[in-house]
Amino acid sequence: MRGFFGAACCALIATAFVTSPAHAQAAGDNPKIASGTLKPYEKNNWPKVFAQYPEDVIQGRMMDLRKKVATAAAEDSRCDIVYLADIASLRSNPPNEIEVYAECENGFRVRIDKQGKVMKGVK
């Protein structure tokens, strides 16, 4: 249950920053990634993340992983629109082991684990 509530919480927070997927603008070159999905983390909105990771890791490696997982999800035909690409806080081990996930409007999910393995259709 803990994982469900964590994901629900993040999804709820993230949707506040994302326009409706039906009216979403493309993030970069991929129209399947909703506008705002890859918005950089800001210290005032993500204080726990900034407390656990150095800022250069958050804006560098973590952002690169978020882009990678969002792109992997968007490129899969089972995903309609990627609306969330975030750190999986409960699966990560600060400051070096980062796991990220992307979620699509239709519920399809992609994760990149701490070893860099891309896993599609997982919870």
Biopython code that builds the backbone (N, CA, C, O; Angstrom):
import numpy as np
from Bio.PDB.StructureBuilder import StructureBuilder

atoms = [
    (1, "MET", "N", (0.808, -1.193, 0.000)),
    (1, "MET", "CA", (0.000, 0.000, 0.000)),
    (1, "MET", "C", (0.857, 1.266, 0.000)),
    (1, "MET", "O", (0.479, 2.274, -0.597)),
    (2, "ARG", "N", (2.000, 1.214, 0.662)),
    (2, "ARG", "CA", (2.837, 2.397, 0.755)),
    (2, "ARG", "C", (3.228, 2.895, -0.626)),
    (2, "ARG", "O", (3.212, 4.101, -0.873)),
    (3, "GLY", "N", (3.580, 1.982, -1.536)),
    (3, "GLY", "CA", (3.966, 2.373, -2.883)),
    (3, "GLY", "C", (2.817, 3.023, -3.631)),
    (3, "GLY", "O", (3.015, 3.988, -4.370)),
    (4, "PHE", "N", (1.600, 2.488, -3.437)),
    (4, "PHE", "CA", (0.428, 3.056, -4.100)),
    (4, "PHE", "C", (0.211, 4.497, -3.670)),
    (4, "PHE", "O", (0.022, 5.377, -4.510)),
    (5, "PHE", "N", (0.239, 4.742, -2.359)),
    (5, "PHE", "CA", (-0.006, 6.089, -1.870)),
    (5, "PHE", "C", (1.099, 7.043, -2.283)),
    (5, "PHE", "O", (0.834, 8.212, -2.563)),
    (6, "GLY", "N", (2.348, 6.555, -2.325)),
    (6, "GLY", "CA", (3.455, 7.398, -2.782)),
    (6, "GLY", "C", (3.268, 7.800, -4.231)),
    (6, "GLY", "O", (3.465, 8.962, -4.587)),
    (7, "ALA", "N", (2.886, 6.838, -5.077)),
    (7, "ALA", "CA", (2.668, 7.127, -6.491)),
    (7, "ALA", "C", (1.471, 8.038, -6.669)),
    (7, "ALA", "O", (1.505, 8.962, -7.482)),
    (8, "ALA", "N", (0.401, 7.782, -5.905)),
    (8, "ALA", "CA", (-0.798, 8.616, -6.011)),
    (8, "ALA", "C", (-0.490, 10.053, -5.597)),
    (8, "ALA", "O", (-0.968, 11.004, -6.214)),
    (9, "CYS", "N", (0.303, 10.195, -4.559)),
    (9, "CYS", "CA", (0.683, 11.521, -4.076)),
    (9, "CYS", "C", (1.464, 12.268, -5.153)),
    (9, "CYS", "O", (1.161, 13.420, -5.464)),
    (10, "CYS", "N", (2.477, 11.599, -5.721)),
    (10, "CYS", "CA", (3.304, 12.234, -6.749)),
    (10, "CYS", "C", (2.478, 12.566, -7.979)),
    (10, "CYS", "O", (2.650, 13.628, -8.577)),
    (11, "ALA", "N", (1.577, 11.657, -8.363)),
    (11, "ALA", "CA", (0.743, 11.897, -9.532)),
    (11, "ALA", "C", (-0.157, 13.097, -9.299)),
    (11, "ALA", "O", (-0.360, 13.914, -10.197)),
    (12, "LEU", "N", (-0.693, 13.201, -8.099)),
    (12, "LEU", "CA", (-1.568, 14.309, -7.753)),
    (12, "LEU", "C", (-0.813, 15.632, -7.808)),
    (12, "LEU", "O", (-1.311, 16.617, -8.353)),
    (13, "ILE", "N", (0.382, 15.647, -7.244)),
    (13, "ILE", "CA", (1.197, 16.857, -7.256)),
    (13, "ILE", "C", (1.605, 17.215, -8.679)),
    (13, "ILE", "O", (1.542, 18.379, -9.075)),
    (14, "ALA", "N", (2.018, 16.220, -9.439)),
    (14, "ALA", "CA", (2.501, 16.479, -10.793)),
    (14, "ALA", "C", (1.400, 17.013, -11.685)),
    (14, "ALA", "O", (1.659, 17.874, -12.526)),
    (15, "THR", "N", (0.176, 16.527, -11.525)),
    (15, "THR", "CA", (-0.881, 16.992, -12.401)),
    (15, "THR", "C", (-1.173, 18.466, -12.188)),
    (15, "THR", "O", (-1.731, 19.117, -13.071)),
    (16, "ALA", "N", (-0.813, 18.996, -11.049)),
    (16, "ALA", "CA", (-1.006, 20.428, -10.819)),
    (16, "ALA", "C", (-0.100, 21.257, -11.719)),
    (16, "ALA", "O", (-0.410, 22.413, -12.006)),
    (17, "PHE", "N", (1.011, 20.689, -12.167)),
    (17, "PHE", "CA", (1.969, 21.410, -12.998)),
    (17, "PHE", "C", (1.780, 21.142, -14.485)),
    (17, "PHE", "O", (2.410, 21.803, -15.311)),
    (18, "VAL", "N", (0.934, 20.195, -14.840)),
    (18, "VAL", "CA", (0.799, 19.765, -16.225)),
    (18, "VAL", "C", (-0.542, 20.217, -16.777)),
    (18, "VAL", "O", (-1.570, 20.118, -16.107)),
    (19, "THR", "N", (-0.519, 20.706, -17.988)),
    (19, "THR", "CA", (-1.777, 21.059, -18.636)),
    (19, "THR", "C", (-2.516, 19.779, -18.983)),
    (19, "THR", "O", (-1.934, 18.696, -18.929)),
    (20, "SER", "N", (-3.751, 19.885, -19.328)),
    (20, "SER", "CA", (-4.534, 18.721, -19.723)),
    (20, "SER", "C", (-3.827, 18.029, -20.877)),
    (20, "SER", "O", (-3.469, 18.690, -21.852)),
    (21, "PRO", "N", (-3.610, 16.699, -20.798)),
    (21, "PRO", "CA", (-2.895, 15.992, -21.864)),
    (21, "PRO", "C", (-3.539, 16.169, -23.232)),
    (21, "PRO", "O", (-2.843, 16.151, -24.246)),
    (22, "ALA", "N", (-4.852, 16.339, -23.277)),
    (22, "ALA", "CA", (-5.516, 16.532, -24.559)),
    (22, "ALA", "C", (-5.073, 17.836, -25.218)),
    (22, "ALA", "O", (-5.124, 17.969, -26.441)),
    (23, "HIS", "N", (-4.642, 18.790, -24.408)),
    (23, "HIS", "CA", (-4.195, 20.080, -24.927)),
    (23, "HIS", "C", (-2.703, 20.303, -24.686)),
    (23, "HIS", "O", (-2.215, 21.432, -24.750)),
    (24, "ALA", "N", (-1.999, 19.234, -24.415)),
    (24, "ALA", "CA", (-0.582, 19.360, -24.072)),
    (24, "ALA", "C", (0.250, 19.763, -25.280)),
    (24, "ALA", "O", (-0.024, 19.364, -26.412)),
    (25, "GLN", "N", (1.260, 20.553, -25.011)),
    (25, "GLN", "CA", (2.232, 20.891, -26.026)),
    (25, "GLN", "C", (3.382, 19.906, -25.895)),
    (25, "GLN", "O", (3.629, 19.373, -24.813)),
    (26, "ALA", "N", (4.063, 19.671, -26.962)),
    (26, "ALA", "CA", (5.159, 18.712, -26.952)),
    (26, "ALA", "C", (6.305, 19.189, -26.086)),
    (26, "ALA", "O", (6.639, 20.374, -26.067)),
    (27, "ALA", "N", (6.903, 18.252, -25.368)),
    (27, "ALA", "CA", (8.115, 18.538, -24.605)),
    (27, "ALA", "C", (9.278, 18.158, -25.502)),
    (27, "ALA", "O", (9.470, 16.983, -25.815)),
    (28, "GLY", "N", (10.035, 19.127, -25.907)),
    (28, "GLY", "CA", (11.122, 18.853, -26.839)),
    (28, "GLY", "C", (10.536, 18.469, -28.187)),
    (28, "GLY", "O", (9.680, 19.173, -28.722)),
    (29, "ASP", "N", (10.994, 17.362, -28.729)),
    (29, "ASP", "CA", (10.539, 16.914, -30.042)),
    (29, "ASP", "C", (9.458, 15.847, -29.962)),
    (29, "ASP", "O", (8.988, 15.383, -31.002)),
    (30, "ASN", "N", (9.049, 15.443, -28.771)),
    (30, "ASN", "CA", (8.117, 14.339, -28.667)),
    (30, "ASN", "C", (6.733, 14.817, -28.231)),
    (30, "ASN", "O", (6.550, 15.242, -27.091)),
    (31, "PRO", "N", (5.762, 14.748, -29.139)),
    (31, "PRO", "CA", (4.414, 15.217, -28.806)),
    (31, "PRO", "C", (3.695, 14.341, -27.779)),
    (31, "PRO", "O", (2.649, 14.734, -27.263)),
    (32, "LYS", "N", (4.241, 13.158, -27.477)),
    (32, "LYS", "CA", (3.609, 12.280, -26.490)),
    (32, "LYS", "C", (4.047, 12.595, -25.055)),
    (32, "LYS", "O", (3.597, 11.939, -24.116)),
    (33, "ILE", "N", (4.914, 13.584, -24.882)),
    (33, "ILE", "CA", (5.330, 14.011, -23.544)),
    (33, "ILE", "C", (4.655, 15.344, -23.259)),
    (33, "ILE", "O", (4.942, 16.351, -23.907)),
    (34, "ALA", "N", (3.746, 15.338, -22.272)),
    (34, "ALA", "CA", (2.955, 16.532, -21.962)),
    (34, "ALA", "C", (3.834, 17.680, -21.490)),
    (34, "ALA", "O", (4.872, 17.475, -20.861)),
    (35, "SER", "N", (3.401, 18.873, -21.804)),
    (35, "SER", "CA", (4.080, 20.083, -21.363)),
    (35, "SER", "C", (4.175, 20.099, -19.838)),
    (35, "SER", "O", (3.194, 19.810, -19.153)),
    (36, "GLY", "N", (5.326, 20.429, -19.314)),
    (36, "GLY", "CA", (5.522, 20.499, -17.864)),
    (36, "GLY", "C", (6.022, 19.216, -17.239)),
    (36, "GLY", "O", (6.453, 19.222, -16.086)),
    (37, "THR", "N", (5.974, 18.111, -17.973)),
    (37, "THR", "CA", (6.383, 16.812, -17.431)),
    (37, "THR", "C", (7.841, 16.827, -17.000)),
    (37, "THR", "O", (8.194, 16.244, -15.975)),
    (38, "LEU", "N", (8.679, 17.481, -17.766)),
    (38, "LEU", "CA", (10.117, 17.493, -17.473)),
    (38, "LEU", "C", (10.574, 18.831, -16.908)),
    (38, "LEU", "O", (11.725, 19.234, -17.077)),
    (39, "LYS", "N", (9.662, 19.504, -16.241)),
    (39, "LYS", "CA", (10.016, 20.759, -15.583)),
    (39, "LYS", "C", (11.098, 20.457, -14.532)),
    (39, "LYS", "O", (10.943, 19.528, -13.740)),
    (40, "PRO", "N", (12.180, 21.228, -14.521)),
    (40, "PRO", "CA", (13.236, 20.971, -13.527)),
    (40, "PRO", "C", (12.702, 21.090, -12.098)),
    (40, "PRO", "O", (11.831, 21.910, -11.808)),
    (41, "TYR", "N", (13.240, 20.259, -11.226)),
    (41, "TYR", "CA", (12.880, 20.334, -9.809)),
    (41, "TYR", "C", (13.374, 21.662, -9.250)),
    (41, "TYR", "O", (14.472, 22.111, -9.577)),
    (42, "GLU", "N", (12.563, 22.284, -8.409)),
    (42, "GLU", "CA", (12.940, 23.514, -7.726)),
    (42, "GLU", "C", (12.954, 23.245, -6.231)),
    (42, "GLU", "O", (12.132, 22.491, -5.710)),
    (43, "LYS", "N", (13.888, 23.866, -5.562)),
    (43, "LYS", "CA", (14.099, 23.624, -4.133)),
    (43, "LYS", "C", (12.835, 23.853, -3.295)),
    (43, "LYS", "O", (12.556, 23.084, -2.376)),
    (44, "ASN", "N", (12.076, 24.896, -3.604)),
    (44, "ASN", "CA", (10.891, 25.196, -2.797)),
    (44, "ASN", "C", (9.755, 24.199, -3.020)),
    (44, "ASN", "O", (8.904, 24.048, -2.144)),
    (45, "ASN", "N", (9.714, 23.506, -4.180)),
    (45, "ASN", "CA", (8.676, 22.519, -4.454)),
    (45, "ASN", "C", (9.075, 21.095, -4.085)),
    (45, "ASN", "O", (8.207, 20.245, -3.887)),
    (46, "TRP", "N", (10.353, 20.825, -3.991)),
    (46, "TRP", "CA", (10.862, 19.472, -3.737)),
    (46, "TRP", "C", (11.903, 19.485, -2.609)),
    (46, "TRP", "O", (13.026, 19.030, -2.823)),
    (47, "PRO", "N", (11.567, 19.989, -1.422)),
    (47, "PRO", "CA", (12.560, 20.135, -0.357)),
    (47, "PRO", "C", (13.196, 18.809, 0.089)),
    (47, "PRO", "O", (14.380, 18.786, 0.426)),
    (48, "LYS", "N", (12.443, 17.723, 0.096)),
    (48, "LYS", "CA", (13.004, 16.432, 0.522)),
    (48, "LYS", "C", (14.047, 15.931, -0.465)),
    (48, "LYS", "O", (15.073, 15.382, -0.064)),
    (49, "VAL", "N", (13.789, 16.119, -1.754)),
    (49, "VAL", "CA", (14.755, 15.693, -2.774)),
    (49, "VAL", "C", (16.034, 16.501, -2.635)),
    (49, "VAL", "O", (17.129, 15.943, -2.696)),
    (50, "PHE", "N", (15.904, 17.822, -2.446)),
    (50, "PHE", "CA", (17.079, 18.674, -2.304)),
    (50, "PHE", "C", (17.827, 18.406, -1.004)),
    (50, "PHE", "O", (19.030, 18.654, -0.921)),
    (51, "ALA", "N", (17.126, 17.901, 0.016)),
    (51, "ALA", "CA", (17.789, 17.547, 1.275)),
    (51, "ALA", "C", (18.593, 16.259, 1.140)),
    (51, "ALA", "O", (19.557, 16.050, 1.875)),
    (52, "GLN", "N", (18.204, 15.398, 0.208)),
    (52, "GLN", "CA", (18.853, 14.087, 0.071)),
    (52, "GLN", "C", (19.918, 14.027, -1.021)),
    (52, "GLN", "O", (20.815, 13.186, -0.967)),
    (53, "TYR", "N", (19.825, 14.911, -2.007)),
    (53, "TYR", "CA", (20.738, 14.863, -3.152)),
    (53, "TYR", "C", (21.390, 16.219, -3.369)),
    (53, "TYR", "O", (20.762, 17.254, -3.147)),
    (54, "PRO", "N", (22.657, 16.221, -3.807)),
    (54, "PRO", "CA", (23.303, 17.492, -4.168)),
    (54, "PRO", "C", (22.586, 18.101, -5.386)),
    (54, "PRO", "O", (22.084, 17.376, -6.245)),
    (55, "GLU", "N", (22.545, 19.417, -5.445)),
    (55, "GLU", "CA", (21.834, 20.091, -6.533)),
    (55, "GLU", "C", (22.385, 19.717, -7.908)),
    (55, "GLU", "O", (21.618, 19.603, -8.864)),
    (56, "ASP", "N", (23.699, 19.526, -8.024)),
    (56, "ASP", "CA", (24.255, 19.163, -9.330)),
    (56, "ASP", "C", (23.771, 17.788, -9.782)),
    (56, "ASP", "O", (23.634, 17.555, -10.983)),
    (57, "VAL", "N", (23.511, 16.874, -8.850)),
    (57, "VAL", "CA", (22.969, 15.558, -9.191)),
    (57, "VAL", "C", (21.507, 15.707, -9.633)),
    (57, "VAL", "O", (21.083, 15.081, -10.604)),
    (58, "ILE", "N", (20.743, 16.536, -8.918)),
    (58, "ILE", "CA", (19.330, 16.743, -9.241)),
    (58, "ILE", "C", (19.172, 17.344, -10.626)),
    (58, "ILE", "O", (18.366, 16.869, -11.425)),
    (59, "GLN", "N", (19.937, 18.381, -10.910)),
    (59, "GLN", "CA", (19.801, 19.073, -12.189)),
    (59, "GLN", "C", (20.574, 18.382, -13.315)),
    (59, "GLN", "O", (20.338, 18.666, -14.489)),
    (60, "GLY", "N", (21.482, 17.492, -12.974)),
    (60, "GLY", "CA", (22.279, 16.778, -13.974)),
    (60, "GLY", "C", (21.792, 15.359, -14.198)),
    (60, "GLY", "O", (20.920, 15.115, -15.033)),
    (61, "ARG", "N", (22.355, 14.433, -13.457)),
    (61, "ARG", "CA", (22.065, 13.011, -13.648)),
    (61, "ARG", "C", (20.585, 12.664, -13.478)),
    (61, "ARG", "O", (20.029, 11.910, -14.277)),
    (62, "MET", "N", (19.946, 13.213, -12.435)),
    (62, "MET", "CA", (18.541, 12.904, -12.193)),
    (62, "MET", "C", (17.671, 13.419, -13.343)),
    (62, "MET", "O", (16.763, 12.721, -13.793)),
    (63, "MET", "N", (17.942, 14.624, -13.812)),
    (63, "MET", "CA", (17.178, 15.175, -14.931)),
    (63, "MET", "C", (17.396, 14.346, -16.188)),
    (63, "MET", "O", (16.449, 14.094, -16.933)),
    (64, "ASP", "N", (18.629, 13.920, -16.434)),
    (64, "ASP", "CA", (18.916, 13.072, -17.598)),
    (64, "ASP", "C", (18.118, 11.771, -17.528)),
    (64, "ASP", "O", (17.582, 11.314, -18.538)),
    (65, "LEU", "N", (18.038, 11.171, -16.330)),
    (65, "LEU", "CA", (17.269, 9.941, -16.163)),
    (65, "LEU", "C", (15.774, 10.181, -16.367)),
    (65, "LEU", "O", (15.085, 9.347, -16.953)),
    (66, "ARG", "N", (15.277, 11.308, -15.889)),
    (66, "ARG", "CA", (13.860, 11.642, -16.088)),
    (66, "ARG", "C", (13.548, 11.776, -17.580)),
    (66, "ARG", "O", (12.511, 11.302, -18.044)),
    (67, "LYS", "N", (14.449, 12.425, -18.332)),
    (67, "LYS", "CA", (14.261, 12.566, -19.778)),
    (67, "LYS", "C", (14.292, 11.198, -20.458)),
    (67, "LYS", "O", (13.485, 10.912, -21.342)),
    (68, "LYS", "N", (15.229, 10.366, -20.036)),
    (68, "LYS", "CA", (15.385, 9.029, -20.623)),
    (68, "LYS", "C", (14.139, 8.182, -20.387)),
    (68, "LYS", "O", (13.660, 7.516, -21.305)),
    (69, "VAL", "N", (13.609, 8.201, -19.159)),
    (69, "VAL", "CA", (12.447, 7.370, -18.854)),
    (69, "VAL", "C", (11.198, 7.912, -19.553)),
    (69, "VAL", "O", (10.364, 7.128, -20.007)),
    (70, "ALA", "N", (11.055, 9.234, -19.648)),
    (70, "ALA", "CA", (9.908, 9.820, -20.350)),
    (70, "ALA", "C", (9.950, 9.461, -21.837)),
    (70, "ALA", "O", (8.923, 9.140, -22.435)),
    (71, "THR", "N", (11.129, 9.517, -22.416)),
    (71, "THR", "CA", (11.287, 9.174, -23.827)),
    (71, "THR", "C", (11.000, 7.695, -24.067)),
    (71, "THR", "O", (10.339, 7.339, -25.042)),
    (72, "ALA", "N", (11.498, 6.831, -23.174)),
    (72, "ALA", "CA", (11.243, 5.392, -23.303)),
    (72, "ALA", "C", (9.746, 5.098, -23.254)),
    (72, "ALA", "O", (9.242, 4.278, -24.022)),
    (73, "ALA", "N", (9.048, 5.763, -22.359)),
    (73, "ALA", "CA", (7.598, 5.562, -22.257)),
    (73, "ALA", "C", (6.896, 6.077, -23.512)),
    (73, "ALA", "O", (6.041, 5.394, -24.075)),
    (74, "ALA", "N", (7.260, 7.281, -23.945)),
    (74, "ALA", "CA", (6.614, 7.896, -25.109)),
    (74, "ALA", "C", (6.831, 7.090, -26.384)),
    (74, "ALA", "O", (5.966, 7.063, -27.259)),
    (75, "GLU", "N", (7.969, 6.442, -26.489)),
    (75, "GLU", "CA", (8.275, 5.663, -27.688)),
    (75, "GLU", "C", (7.560, 4.323, -27.722)),
    (75, "GLU", "O", (7.549, 3.657, -28.757)),
    (76, "ASP", "N", (6.967, 3.919, -26.614)),
    (76, "ASP", "CA", (6.244, 2.643, -26.556)),
    (76, "ASP", "C", (4.802, 2.868, -27.015)),
    (76, "ASP", "O", (4.139, 3.795, -26.552)),
    (77, "SER", "N", (4.326, 2.030, -27.912)),
    (77, "SER", "CA", (2.975, 2.195, -28.455)),
    (77, "SER", "C", (1.882, 2.008, -27.405)),
    (77, "SER", "O", (0.741, 2.413, -27.629)),
    (78, "ARG", "N", (2.210, 1.402, -26.265)),
    (78, "ARG", "CA", (1.209, 1.203, -25.211)),
    (78, "ARG", "C", (0.943, 2.469, -24.398)),
    (78, "ARG", "O", (-0.007, 2.520, -23.617)),
    (79, "CYS", "N", (1.766, 3.468, -24.578)),
    (79, "CYS", "CA", (1.619, 4.736, -23.844)),
    (79, "CYS", "C", (0.884, 5.745, -24.711)),
    (79, "CYS", "O", (1.207, 5.930, -25.885)),
    (80, "ASP", "N", (-0.123, 6.404, -24.106)),
    (80, "ASP", "CA", (-0.815, 7.448, -24.859)),
    (80, "ASP", "C", (-0.105, 8.786, -24.708)),
    (80, "ASP", "O", (0.421, 9.312, -25.689)),
    (81, "ILE", "N", (-0.078, 9.348, -23.504)),
    (81, "ILE", "CA", (0.596, 10.615, -23.218)),
    (81, "ILE", "C", (1.358, 10.476, -21.902)),
    (81, "ILE", "O", (0.774, 10.082, -20.892)),
    (82, "VAL", "N", (2.642, 10.790, -21.899)),
    (82, "VAL", "CA", (3.436, 10.790, -20.664)),
    (82, "VAL", "C", (3.112, 12.077, -19.920)),
    (82, "VAL", "O", (3.298, 13.174, -20.448)),
    (83, "TYR", "N", (2.624, 11.935, -18.683)),
    (83, "TYR", "CA", (2.296, 13.124, -17.902)),
    (83, "TYR", "C", (3.154, 13.259, -16.649)),
    (83, "TYR", "O", (3.083, 14.272, -15.953)),
    (84, "LEU", "N", (3.963, 12.241, -16.359)),
    (84, "LEU", "CA", (4.756, 12.249, -15.132)),
    (84, "LEU", "C", (6.077, 11.534, -15.381)),
    (84, "LEU", "O", (6.098, 10.435, -15.936)),
    (85, "ALA", "N", (7.172, 12.151, -14.975)),
    (85, "ALA", "CA", (8.502, 11.532, -15.031)),
    (85, "ALA", "C", (9.238, 12.032, -13.798)),
    (85, "ALA", "O", (9.695, 13.175, -13.756)),
    (86, "ASP", "N", (9.350, 11.166, -12.794)),
    (86, "ASP", "CA", (9.884, 11.592, -11.500)),
    (86, "ASP", "C", (10.762, 10.544, -10.854)),
    (86, "ASP", "O", (10.831, 9.394, -11.289)),
    (87, "ILE", "N", (11.432, 10.980, -9.799)),
    (87, "ILE", "CA", (12.238, 10.082, -8.993)),
    (87, "ILE", "C", (11.304, 9.157, -8.207)),
    (87, "ILE", "O", (10.263, 9.587, -7.710)),
    (88, "ALA", "N", (11.681, 7.906, -8.105)),
    (88, "ALA", "CA", (10.957, 6.942, -7.275)),
    (88, "ALA", "C", (11.635, 6.972, -5.908)),
    (88, "ALA", "O", (12.556, 6.200, -5.644)),
    (89, "SER", "N", (11.177, 7.855, -5.061)),
    (89, "SER", "CA", (11.833, 8.118, -3.773)),
    (89, "SER", "C", (11.978, 6.877, -2.906)),
    (89, "SER", "O", (13.015, 6.683, -2.272)),
    (90, "LEU", "N", (10.952, 6.035, -2.870)),
    (90, "LEU", "CA", (11.002, 4.848, -2.015)),
    (90, "LEU", "C", (11.938, 3.772, -2.554)),
    (90, "LEU", "O", (12.360, 2.892, -1.804)),
    (91, "ARG", "N", (12.264, 3.829, -3.829)),
    (91, "ARG", "CA", (13.152, 2.835, -4.439)),
    (91, "ARG", "C", (14.589, 3.339, -4.587)),
    (91, "ARG", "O", (15.488, 2.557, -4.895)),
    (92, "SER", "N", (14.805, 4.609, -4.376)),
    (92, "SER", "CA", (16.141, 5.201, -4.524)),
    (92, "SER", "C", (16.874, 5.196, -3.195)),
    (92, "SER", "O", (16.257, 5.176, -2.130)),
    (93, "ASN", "N", (18.203, 5.215, -3.270)),
    (93, "ASN", "CA", (19.060, 5.269, -2.081)),
    (93, "ASN", "C", (20.019, 6.450, -2.229)),
    (93, "ASN", "O", (21.075, 6.324, -2.849)),
    (94, "PRO", "N", (19.647, 7.598, -1.657)),
    (94, "PRO", "CA", (20.488, 8.787, -1.786)),
    (94, "PRO", "C", (21.876, 8.569, -1.201)),
    (94, "PRO", "O", (22.017, 7.791, -0.258)),
    (95, "PRO", "N", (22.872, 9.205, -1.710)),
    (95, "PRO", "CA", (22.806, 10.170, -2.810)),
    (95, "PRO", "C", (23.171, 9.583, -4.167)),
    (95, "PRO", "O", (23.103, 10.287, -5.174)),
    (96, "ASN", "N", (23.560, 8.299, -4.218)),
    (96, "ASN", "CA", (24.095, 7.774, -5.473)),
    (96, "ASN", "C", (23.159, 6.900, -6.292)),
    (96, "ASN", "O", (23.285, 6.855, -7.516)),
    (97, "GLU", "N", (22.222, 6.203, -5.653)),
    (97, "GLU", "CA", (21.355, 5.282, -6.382)),
    (97, "GLU", "C", (20.005, 5.946, -6.653)),
    (97, "GLU", "O", (19.222, 6.208, -5.739)),
    (98, "ILE", "N", (19.760, 6.207, -7.927)),
    (98, "ILE", "CA", (18.546, 6.912, -8.333)),
    (98, "ILE", "C", (17.714, 5.989, -9.217)),
    (98, "ILE", "O", (18.216, 5.405, -10.177)),
    (99, "GLU", "N", (16.437, 5.868, -8.874)),
    (99, "GLU", "CA", (15.492, 5.147, -9.712)),
    (99, "GLU", "C", (14.399, 6.134, -10.104)),
    (99, "GLU", "O", (13.927, 6.909, -9.273)),
    (100, "VAL", "N", (14.002, 6.103, -11.367)),
    (100, "VAL", "CA", (12.992, 7.021, -11.870)),
    (100, "VAL", "C", (11.885, 6.239, -12.570)),
    (100, "VAL", "O", (12.058, 5.078, -12.940)),
    (101, "TYR", "N", (10.758, 6.897, -12.740)),
    (101, "TYR", "CA", (9.654, 6.270, -13.461)),
    (101, "TYR", "C", (8.900, 7.322, -14.262)),
    (101, "TYR", "O", (8.945, 8.516, -13.966)),
    (102, "ALA", "N", (8.209, 6.840, -15.283)),
    (102, "ALA", "CA", (7.323, 7.683, -16.075)),
    (102, "ALA", "C", (5.965, 7.006, -16.108)),
    (102, "ALA", "O", (5.862, 5.782, -16.188)),
    (103, "GLU", "N", (4.932, 7.822, -16.046)),
    (103, "GLU", "CA", (3.580, 7.279, -16.085)),
    (103, "GLU", "C", (2.802, 7.965, -17.197)),
    (103, "GLU", "O", (2.924, 9.168, -17.428)),
    (104, "CYS", "N", (2.002, 7.160, -17.872)),
    (104, "CYS", "CA", (1.179, 7.649, -18.969)),
    (104, "CYS", "C", (-0.261, 7.801, -18.491)),
    (104, "CYS", "O", (-0.672, 7.177, -17.513)),
    (105, "GLU", "N", (-1.010, 8.628, -19.186)),
    (105, "GLU", "CA", (-2.407, 8.864, -18.825)),
    (105, "GLU", "C", (-3.211, 7.567, -18.753)),
    (105, "GLU", "O", (-4.101, 7.438, -17.913)),
    (106, "ASN", "N", (-2.909, 6.616, -19.618)),
    (106, "ASN", "CA", (-3.667, 5.365, -19.638)),
    (106, "ASN", "C", (-3.176, 4.354, -18.600)),
    (106, "ASN", "O", (-3.649, 3.217, -18.583)),
    (107, "GLY", "N", (-2.240, 4.743, -17.740)),
    (107, "GLY", "CA", (-1.756, 3.869, -16.675)),
    (107, "GLY", "C", (-0.492, 3.094, -16.999)),
    (107, "GLY", "O", (0.087, 2.473, -16.109)),
    (108, "PHE", "N", (-0.049, 3.113, -18.248)),
    (108, "PHE", "CA", (1.197, 2.427, -18.610)),
    (108, "PHE", "C", (2.349, 3.114, -17.897)),
    (108, "PHE", "O", (2.391, 4.340, -17.799)),
    (109, "ARG", "N", (3.286, 2.311, -17.398)),
    (109, "ARG", "CA", (4.394, 2.856, -16.624)),
    (109, "ARG", "C", (5.721, 2.239, -17.067)),
    (109, "ARG", "O", (5.791, 1.073, -17.454)),
    (110, "VAL", "N", (6.766, 3.059, -16.997)),
    (110, "VAL", "CA", (8.133, 2.623, -17.300)),
    (110, "VAL", "C", (9.011, 3.057, -16.139)),
    (110, "VAL", "O", (8.868, 4.161, -15.615)),
    (111, "ARG", "N", (9.933, 2.163, -15.739)),
    (111, "ARG", "CA", (10.897, 2.492, -14.689)),
    (111, "ARG", "C", (12.306, 2.282, -15.207)),
    (111, "ARG", "O", (12.551, 1.435, -16.067)),
    (112, "ILE", "N", (13.220, 3.061, -14.674)),
    (112, "ILE", "CA", (14.650, 2.801, -14.859)),
    (112, "ILE", "C", (15.189, 2.546, -13.468)),
    (112, "ILE", "O", (15.172, 3.429, -12.610)),
    (113, "ASP", "N", (15.672, 1.317, -13.251)),
    (113, "ASP", "CA", (16.118, 0.957, -11.905)),
    (113, "ASP", "C", (17.506, 1.513, -11.603)),
    (113, "ASP", "O", (18.131, 2.169, -12.436)),
    (114, "LYS", "N", (17.964, 1.234, -10.392)),
    (114, "LYS", "CA", (19.245, 1.795, -9.916)),
    (114, "LYS", "C", (20.439, 1.337, -10.752)),
    (114, "LYS", "O", (21.483, 1.989, -10.761)),
    (115, "GLN", "N", (20.280, 0.217, -11.451)),
    (115, "GLN", "CA", (21.363, -0.271, -12.307)),
    (115, "GLN", "C", (21.238, 0.232, -13.741)),
    (115, "GLN", "O", (22.077, -0.088, -14.583)),
    (116, "GLY", "N", (20.190, 1.021, -14.031)),
    (116, "GLY", "CA", (20.016, 1.583, -15.361)),
    (116, "GLY", "C", (19.172, 0.740, -16.288)),
    (116, "GLY", "O", (19.047, 1.057, -17.471)),
    (117, "LYS", "N", (18.586, -0.334, -15.771)),
    (117, "LYS", "CA", (17.757, -1.213, -16.593)),
    (117, "LYS", "C", (16.376, -0.577, -16.810)),
    (117, "LYS", "O", (15.731, -0.140, -15.857)),
    (118, "VAL", "N", (15.934, -0.531, -18.059)),
    (118, "VAL", "CA", (14.614, 0.012, -18.405)),
    (118, "VAL", "C", (13.601, -1.122, -18.314)),
    (118, "VAL", "O", (13.753, -2.161, -18.957)),
    (119, "MET", "N", (12.561, -0.907, -17.502)),
    (119, "MET", "CA", (11.515, -1.916, -17.320)),
    (119, "MET", "C", (10.183, -1.292, -17.700)),
    (119, "MET", "O", (9.787, -0.265, -17.148)),
    (120, "LYS", "N", (9.492, -1.922, -18.654)),
    (120, "LYS", "CA", (8.236, -1.354, -19.161)),
    (120, "LYS", "C", (7.037, -2.139, -18.638)),
    (120, "LYS", "O", (7.093, -3.353, -18.438)),
    (121, "GLY", "N", (5.953, -1.401, -18.424)),
    (121, "GLY", "CA", (4.713, -2.018, -17.977)),
    (121, "GLY", "C", (4.749, -2.496, -16.551)),
    (121, "GLY", "O", (4.074, -3.467, -16.209)),
    (122, "VAL", "N", (5.527, -1.833, -15.703)),
    (122, "VAL", "CA", (5.701, -2.246, -14.304)),
    (122, "VAL", "C", (5.043, -1.265, -13.360)),
    (122, "VAL", "O", (4.704, -0.145, -13.742)),
    (123, "LYS", "N", (4.867, -1.694, -12.131)),
    (123, "LYS", "CA", (4.337, -0.807, -11.072)),
    (123, "LYS", "C", (5.486, -0.322, -10.229)),
    (123, "LYS", "O", (5.279, 0.435, -9.280)),
]
sb = StructureBuilder()
sb.init_structure("model")
sb.init_model(0)
sb.init_chain("A")
sb.init_seg("    ")
for serial, (resi, resn, name, xyz) in enumerate(atoms, 1):
    if name == "N":
        sb.init_residue(resn, " ", resi, " ")
    sb.init_atom(name, np.array(xyz, "f"), 0.0, 1.0, " ", f" {name:<3s}", serial, name[0])
structure = sb.get_structure()
